[in-house]
Amino acid sequence: MSSPILSLSDVTLSLEGNAGLVRILHGISLDVHRGETLGLIGPSGSGKSSLLMLMGGLERATSGRVTALGHDLSEMNEDQLARLRRDNFGVVFQSFHLIPTMTALENVATPLELAGLPDARTRASEELEAVGLASRSGHYPSQLSGGEQQRVALARAAAPRPAIILADEPTGNLDSATGADIIELLFGLRDKHGATLVLVTHDPELAKRCDRVISLRDGTSEAAA
């Protein structure tokens, strides 16, 4: 079997809170293989989102080792981590994180332009068309519904052709019908680009779509039944 695209070895995460040091993750060891779809489930506060952020280098482990695409994230500075994410990761958040002063097209194209891609606008248009928003590309986030905003976020995540897509409760702010549409788009983009998908979810139906599910509770992990 090939080397894992993501690997965590005995990882812990502690963060300073108002009441002192809070231990969030305890000794997590986990491999994710190329092309796999992994679901992270568990109650609120169990460490799911924190684990996802560690995988993308958006948080640094307190101890242990996190490796992505052969890179030890603990040995990389912030600029190196930013480049690794830009070139290899697509991230989808529950709250969309669109830039309100930019149109849908600009929200998708700007990261590509910053990466120096000459066809940024063309690729952004193609990805908006792929998520059914070709006619809404000139609209600002405030002019879009929640489902449409999440479609823009999916297009933005997929546009760089990432090796890894990280999705944190991608349907959490949407009604069930719109959420179901987003799930289909998310898995469709995964299939289209051959990306590895890691997603945090409370939705058991979404978890069932994954190749493998890891359950977190009180900062520790186990394979879900």
Helices and strands as residue ranges (DSSP letters): E 6-17, E 20-32, E 37-41, H 48-55, E 63-68, E 71-72, G 73-75, H 78-88, E 89-92, H 104-114, H 120-130, G 134-136, G 141-143, H 146-158, E 164-168, H 176-193, E 196-200, H 204-208, E 212-217, E 220-223
